[in-house]
Structures are given as C-alpha cells and as structure tokens.
Amino acid sequence: MAGEELAGTKQALAAILFMQSTMNTLDGYSTLLSSPWTAESFGADDRRAKALKEYLVHAVTFSMAYAVASAFIVHGRLGWYIIAGALITNLYLIWLYVRACRRGRAAGASGWANGN
C-alpha cells in the first residue's frame, strides 16, 4: 500500500512538473513575443519578420534553459517530464509562429502598425 501511494505521488509530481514546464514556456513566449495573430498581421514586413525570428530564438533559449536547470535540480526521471513539457510546447509554438509569419507574407500583410 505504501509503495502504491509513493508511486502515485511521483506520478502526480511528474504531471505537475510537466504542466509547469509547459506554462513556463508559454510565459516566456508571451513575454518575449506577441501573438501568432500579430505575427500574421505583419508577416510581409521583412524587418518585423526578422525581429519575430530573433525573439523566437530568445523564447526557445529562455524556456529550455529553465527547463534544463529545473530538471537538474529535480534529478532523475522526474526531470525528463520538465524537459518534455518545454520541448513539446516549444515545437508547437515554433511551428505556430513560423506558420503565422508565412501566412502574413503570403497575404502581403505589412501595414498593421506604424503606418507601414
């Protein structure tokens, strides 16, 4: 019985670490980037598209650095849940932002802000 409770506690902790890693990644993107909608709105503006890609690199670097540091602090198998959460979320968000930028470029969207 005690072994089952301990296993259940570790599973719950792993789930919390996975979800928190995902949220940390999303928080990094919301701080360093705007939204995919905004990226799509000015995707044809070369300067803004270049800036978007730069901040995308910052967001990935920030979130993965914290995920790896957190995994190191946790040690062992539970740390992989942290890295998995951040990695899955980063892959999705990279795809989403790159797609938004491509859509904006295809639509010729460049005049959303600053009169351009």
GIRAZI-V977644 format. One record per residue. BURIAL is # if it has 24 or more other C-alpha atoms within 12 Angstrom, else .. D_FIRST is the distance of its C-alpha to the first C-alpha in Angstrom with 1 decimal. Layout:
# GIRAZI-V977644
burial: <BURIAL:BURIAL>
d_first: <D_FIRST:D_FIRST>
This chain:
# GIRAZI-V977644
burial: <.:.:.:.:.:.:.:.:.:.:.:.:.:#:.:.:#:#:#:#:#:#:#:#:#:#:#:#:#:.:.:.:#:#:#:#:.:#:#:#:#:#:#:#:#:.:.:#:#:.:.:#:#:.:#:#:#:.:#:#:.:#:#:#:.:#:#:#:.:#:#:.:.:.:.:.:.:#:#:#:#:#:#:#:#:#:#:#:#:#:.:.:#:#:.:.:#:#:.:#:#:#:#:#:.:.:.:.:#:#:.:.:.:.:.:.>
d_first: <0.0:3.8:5.4:5.2:6.3:8.7:9.9:10.6:12.4:14.4:15.4:16.5:18.4:20.0:21.2:22.7:24.3:25.7:27.1:28.6:30.2:31.8:33.0:34.4:36.3:37.7:38.7:40.6:42.5:43.3:44.7:46.6:47.7:48.7:47.6:48.2:50.6:52.7:52.6:53.9:56.5:58.3:57.3:60.9:61.7:61.5:61.1:58.2:56.5:56.7:55.3:52.4:51.5:51.8:49.4:47.0:46.9:46.2:43.3:41.7:42.3:41.0:37.8:37.0:37.8:35.4:32.7:33.2:33.4:30.1:28.5:29.9:28.6:25.0:25.2:23.5:22.2:21.7:25.4:26.3:25.1:27.6:30.3:29.6:29.9:33.1:34.6:34.0:35.5:38.4:39.3:39.4:41.4:43.8:44.5:45.0:47.4:49.4:49.8:50.9:53.5:54.8:55.2:57.1:59.3:60.0:60.9:63.1:61.2:62.5:64.1:61.2:61.8:64.6:67.2:66.7>
